[in-house]
Amino acid sequence: MALDGSLFNVPDTEANAAAFGRSCNQYGKGAYPQARAVMLTECGSHATVGLHLGDYDEAEIHGAYALLPKLSRGMFLLYDANVFGGAYLEALNAKGVRALFALPSTVGLQRMRNLPDGSYLARLTPQRRAVYPMQQPVWLRVIEYQITDERLGEPGRVYRLGTTWLNPGTAPAKELLVLYHERWEIELVVDEIKTHLRVQQKVLRSHTPEGVRQELYALFVVHFAIRALMARSALQAELDPDRLSFSEAVFQLCEAVADERGEPESAGQPCRTQRLLQRLRRHLLPERRLRINRRELKQVYHKYKPKKRDVPPPKPFEPGERFEEFVVIMVRPEGSKLLAEATPLVPI
């Protein structure tokens, strides 16, 4: 499972502005009020099973707490540094949910014991000024690693992942590094809803807060229905759901609805459903390659566009290359402070 949030522009009305709020900076207020949606999504099928809608100023951690009832024992939850919280980890442990997350750079941990796979055990202690206070210290397993290819990140920078899966025998460090990249599937869910399902419409239609909530829930319900059909189609052919195209599925469903409009239900309905499932996998996507992370700084308030016409695009990865081939797990001495840059690191 993956947990993340996204902002949706809503019509600029007084009611929406009062209910959701908007961004602002030294140049003035934002063009539209914005509603923040926090989603709980299954990475394999892209099915969103939990949704919390809040205002622009609400932190994602509040939505994460609201979605706790949707989590159950045996789930493995992935999220980024914006959702990090010690009390939230306590709540996940109480429900029997393991977590894998990016550690914020401001969190300092004491290395307690090195583990054979290059990770180490550390203890997170309660903080007095936390919004959600911890009751007891929480044990974490931390993985520090570096990227060897600039197409994937910044070479020389130490990245950190934390997990409540403490046994390296059942979850080796490199397997967790690869698995964490599945969290990006929730970003594709946001793209499917905003770009393909809404046909790149930048602003929702509803002029009232209740209408905005109804419209957003409707979008996610429709997306869930489409993804459920795609998962069913992929299961029949023993395919990874990633190989099915979401835009192709939307087209095929629209065609099927148009063909059956006005026709009464008949005994041939299961046959039509089966034909639809077959059409969903008619044009399969190629197997995924590694994504390229081009290092560029955004110039939001720049008078002139940056001249990048002469910059060649990065070379794409080969189909057989995998992420674990470009990472090196770093090891510090036991008892060292995590934020101490002067502490030597040894690659393994």
N, C-alpha and C positions, 0 to 999 in steps of 0.2 A: 504494500500500500504506500501511496505517496500523499503528502500533505503540503498544500501551498495556497497562496492567495493571488487574486488579480483584481484590478480596478475596472469598472464599467462606467462609461460616461452616460449620464442621464439628462433629460431635457432641463433647460435652465428656467425653472419656475421657482417661485418663492417657497412653495411647499417642499419641493425636492431639496432646495438649498438648506432649508431649516432641518430636514430629516437626515440628510447624508453629509452635508458640508462639501467643501472643495479645497483644492490646493491654493497656495498663495506664496509669493516671495516679494523681493524688493521691487519687482516690476509690476506688481498688481496681483489680482486674483485670477484663478484659472478660468478658462472659458466655460466649463460645465461643472456642475456638481458631480461627484463620483461615489458610487456604491462599491464597497469592498466585499468580494466573495471569497470565502475560504473553503477549499474543496478537499474532500477525502476520496481518492481515486485508486482503483486497482490498476497497477502498472501494465499488466499483460493485456487486459481487455479494454482499457481506457474507460471503464465504467465508473462514473462518479456516484458513490453510494451515500455520501454525506455532503451537505451544503449549509453554510452559515453566512447570512447576509448582514453586514454591518455598515457603519458610516466610514467616511474617508479617514478619519483620525483614529479609528480603532485598530490596535495592533493585531497582527496575525495570531499572536499567542492566545488572545481572548477567543478567537474563532476556534483555535485548536482545543481549548477547554470545552467549548460548546459541542464539539464533535466527539468528545470522549465516549458518549453512549453508543456511538456507531462502531467502536473498536471492540474486538473480542479476543479471547485467548488464542494464541497461536499465530496472530498476525505479526508481520515484520514491517515496521513503519519507517519510511525515509522522509527526511525533511531537511531544509537548509538552516543556516545560522539564525535567520530571523525568528524562528520558532523556539530557539533554545531556551530551556528553563529547567532548573533543578527540581522544582515542585512538579513540573509536568512529567519529568522522568520518574518521579515517585509514583505519580498516578498511573503511568504506563506499566510500571513494575507490578503495581497492585492488580491490574487487569490481566497480567500475564502476556503483555505485548512487548516484544523486543524492538529496539529503535536503533537506527543508524543515521547520523546527522553530521553536518559540518560544525566544527567548533569555532565560535567567534574568537577573533584575535585578542579580545580583552579578557578572556577567561584564562587565568593562570592555575595550573594543576601541579601537584607534587607527584613525580614519578615514584611509585612504590615498588614495583617489581617488573623487570623485563620478562617477556614471554618468548618462546622459541621462534615464533613467526615474525619477530621484529616489532610487534606491538607491545604495549605495556599497560599495567594496571595503575589506575590513579583514583583518588577519592575526591569527590566534590562535596565541599562542606557548606552548611547553610550560611546565607548572607542576610544581614539584618535589614537591609533596605530593599529587599526584593518585593515586587508587587505580589507575587504568589510565594509566600515563605515555605521553605523546606522544613520538614519535621525531623528528619534524620539524614546523615551523610549518605551519599549514593556512590557506589563503586562504578567506575567506567573503565572501558578498555579503549585506549587511544592509539591511532595509527598516524604516524608522521611520514610523509613521502614527498618526493620531488619529481618533476616532469623533465624528461630528457629531450623533448621535442617542442619547439616554440609554437608549433601549430596547435598544441593541446593546452598550453598554459605558459607560465613564466618560468623558464629554466633557472634554477638556483633558489627559487622561493620554496619554502616549506609549507605544504598544505597539511591540514589536520582533520581527521575524522574521529568521531567518538561513537561508541556503541555500548549498549547494555548487554550484548551477547558476549559474555566474558570467557567462553571456552574457545581457545584457538584451535582445538582439535576438530570441532564440528564446524567452525567458521574461520578458516585461515584468513590472514590479513589481505592477501592479494585478491582472494575471492570477494571479500567485502568491498575492496576498492572498485572492482569491476561492477559489482552489484549496485553500488551507489549511483552509478550512471543511469540506472533505470529510473531514478527520480525525475529525469528530464522528460519522461513520458507524460507527466502531468502538464508540462509546458506545451506539448503537442495537443493536449486536450483543450487548453485555452485557445490555441491557434485554430483548432477545428470549430470551436464555437464562435469565435469572433470573426474569423476570416471566411470560412466555408459555410457554416450554418446561417450566419447573418449576412452573408454576401458583402463583407467588408463595410457594413453600415456602422458608422462611428458612434452614433448616439442611439440609445433606446428610445422607444416611442411614447412611453407612459408619462403623463404629466403629474401624476400623484405618487406619493411614496408607496401606497398599497399596490398601485398598478405596476410600479417598477419591480416590486418583490414578486408579484404574480408573473410578470413577463420573464424575469430571470429564472424562476423555478420552472416555467414552461420550457425555456431553452434547454435547461439541463435535463429535464425529463425526456424531451425529444432526442437529445444527444444520447442519453442512456438507452433509449429504445433502438436507435440506429446501431449503436455499438453492441447491444445484446444480439441483434441479428447477425452482425459481422462475426462476433465470437462463435455463434452457433454454426455459421457457414464455415469458418476456419476449423472448428472442431470436427466437422464431418469429413473434411479433406485432410485432417491431421497436419494443419499448417499453423505457423506462428501468426497470430492476428496482425502483427506488424506488416505482413505481406499483403494485406488487403487495403485498398485505397478508400479513405473516408469520402472524398469528393465523388468517386465512382459510386459508392454506396448511396449517397444522397441523390445522385442522378437516377440510379436504377429504382429507388423507392418512389421518387416523383413520377417516373414513367409508369410504375405499377399502379400507383394511386390513380393516375389519369386514365389508364386503361380500364380499371374496374369501377370507375365512378358511375353511379346510377345502376349498376348491375346487382341483382339480388344475390344473397349467399346461396351457394349450391354445394353439391357433394364434391365438386372438383376443387374446392378451396385448398385442401392440403396439397394437391398437385401444383397449384399456382404458387403456394408458399415455397415448395421445394424448388421450383424453377427459379424463383427469386433468389433463393440461397445460392443456387448454382451461378446465377449471373453476377452475384457479388464478388465472386472469385474468378471471374472471367479474365480480367486484366490484373495480374499480380504485380506488385511492386518488386523491384530488385532487392536483393539482400543488402542490408544496411552496411555502410562503411563508417569508419570513425569520422565524427564531425570535426571540422576545422574551426578553431577559435582564433580568428584574426585579431591581433592586438592593435586596437585603434582607440584613441581618446575622442569622446564625443565633444564637439564644440557647439553647445546649445545656443549661445548668444554671440556667435561670430558673424561679423558683417559680410564676409566673403566665404564662399564654399572652399573647403580645402582642396588643393590640387593633388589629386591622387591618380590621375590618368596614366602616369608613367610607372605606377607601382604594379608589378606583375602579381597576379593572384597566387596564393599559396598552392603548392603542388598537392593534389589529392592523395589520400592514403590508398594503398592497394587493397583489394577485397579481402585478402587473407590476414591483413595486419590487425592486431588486437591491442586494446588499451594497455594491458598488463606488460606488453613489451616495451613501453615507454615510461614506466614508473620505477623508481628506486625507493625502497623503504629505508628510512633513516633511523638510527638508533643512538640515543644519548645515554650517558652513564646513569646508573640508578641513583635516585635522590636528587637529581638536578632539577632546577626550575625550568618549566616549559618555555617561559618567555625570555630566558637568558640566552641572547644570541651568541654570547662568547663561548657557550658550551659546545665542545666539538661534537660533530655528528659523524657516524660511521655508516656508509651504505652497505646494504646486504642484498 
